[in-house]
Amino acid sequence: MSKKVAVIMGSDSDLPVVKKALAELKSYGVEYECRVMSAHRTPEAVSEFVGNARANGFGVIICAAGMAAHLAGVAAANTTLPVIGIPCGGGSFNGLDALLATVQMPSGIPVATVAVDGAKNAAILAIQMLALSDEVLADKLAAARAEMTDQVNEKDRKLQEELKNL
């Protein structure tokens, strides 16, 4: 059985973004737990949760936060599990502040960071990490890639047909 993925949001207002990650994890059959915890308002809860994450069966932690967006960094500081940050858009800088706060980590405390609101890619990256030791997940990822290739090839085939008629 594969490890679980912890998904932590800095606020419930991040849920519309996070739902894309949850849907992707579910589509691969990856078990997850989703929580709201704040790097600033509940730092002890974040520390305790991520500090015990490995013992509680988690293999990867995804953190979504906007504005100051320190959640992924706080999580990474308290665990050696991989942490993936989803900077959420909105606020005065439309997610740029969240992106910079998430990606600019000090040496030794990495946070893998996806695009602003890039929750689906965060889930896929987590699945790829888990697939390093789970052949079933690795096979599902390979099948998904093959399907993407088929879709692009079909779009190109249709384009070529359309171009013949110009």
N, C-alpha and C positions, 0 to 999 in steps of 0.2 A: 504494500500500500504506500502510495506516495505521501509526502509531507503535505501539510496544509499551507495555505497562504493567509497571512494576516493582512487585512485592509483597514487602514486607520485614516479617518478624515478629521481634519482640524475643526470642522463645523458641519452641521447637518446641511448647510447650504451647499456643500460640495457634493451632495448625493447625486444630483443630475449628471455630473461628470463621472462619478465613481460607478454608477449603474452600468456603464459601458464595460468597465473592468469586470464587474461581478457577472455580467452576462457572458463574457468571454470565458471566464474561469468555469462557469457552469457548463458551457457548451463543450468543454474538454473534460468534464467530470472531475474537476479539481475542487476539493473541499476548501472552504474559506470561512473565516470569521470576520465580520465587519463591525467596526467600533467607531465612536466619536470620542476623540481625546485631543486636548489642546496642549501644544508645546509650552504655551504661556499661562494658561489657566489651570491646567491639571498636569504639570510636569512630572510629579511623583507617580501618577497613574501611568503615564507614558513609559517612564523609566521601569516601573515594575512589570508592566505588560511585556515590553520588548525584552527586558532582562530575563524573563521566564519563558520566552517564546520557544526557544529550542526544546526545552524540557516539556513544553506543552504540545509538541508535535508539529510546530511550524518550520518551514524550510526557507521561506522568503517573506519579507514584509514590504507591503506597498503603502506609501503615505501620500495622501492628497491634501494639499493646503494652498490657499491663496494668500495674497498680500504679503505679510512678513514671511510666511512659508518656512518656518524653522522646524516643522514637525519631522521631516525626513532626517534632518541633521541630528536632532535630539534622539531620534530612534537609532540612527547609526552609531551614535556615541555610546549607546547602552547595550549593544549586541554585536556579535561577530557574524550574524546572519546577513545575507545580502539585503540591502534596502533599495527600493526603487521609489523615486519621487515623482509625483504628478503635480507639477505646478498648475494651479487653477487660475483661469482668467478672471477678469473683473477688476474692480477697484480703479483707482486713479491711473494706473499704468497698464491696465488691461492684461495683466498676467506677466509682464516683463519683470516686475519686482519679485514675483513668486519664482519665476524661472531662475533669475540670478541668485536668489537666496537658496534655492535647492541645488543648483549645479556647482556653486562656488564653495566647495568644502575644503577644509585643510588637509594637507597630506596625512595619510594614514587612516582617515575616516571617510571613505568614499560613499557616495550616493549615486547610483545609476539614475539618470534623469531622462525622462521622455519629454515630448513637446508639451506646450501649454495645452491643457485639457486632453492630453494623449493617453487616456485611460485604457483604451483597447491595447495599445502597444505595451503599456505597463503590464497588463495581464499576460500578453504573449511572451514578454521577456521573463516574467516569473515562471511561466510554463516551460520555457526553454531551460531555465535554471534547474527546475525540478526534473526535466527530461534527461539531464545528465546521468541520473541514476534510475530512470524509469523508462523502460523500452516501450511500454504502451503509450505513454505521452509522446515519446519521440516519434513513434509511428503515426500518431494523430497529427503531429506538427508536419510531418512529411506529406501526409495526405492533404492537409490544408494548403500547403505550398503548391502541390500538384494541381489542386483545384483552382488556385489563383492563376497559375500558368495557363491552364485550359481556358479560363475566362478571358484573359488578355489575348490569347491566340484567337479565340472566337471573335472578339471585338476587332482584331486586325483583319480577320477573314471578311467580316462584314464591311469594314472600311474599304478593303480592296475591291469588293464587288460594287460598292457604291461609286468608287472612283472610276471604274470601267464605264459607268453610265453617264459620266460628265461630258 
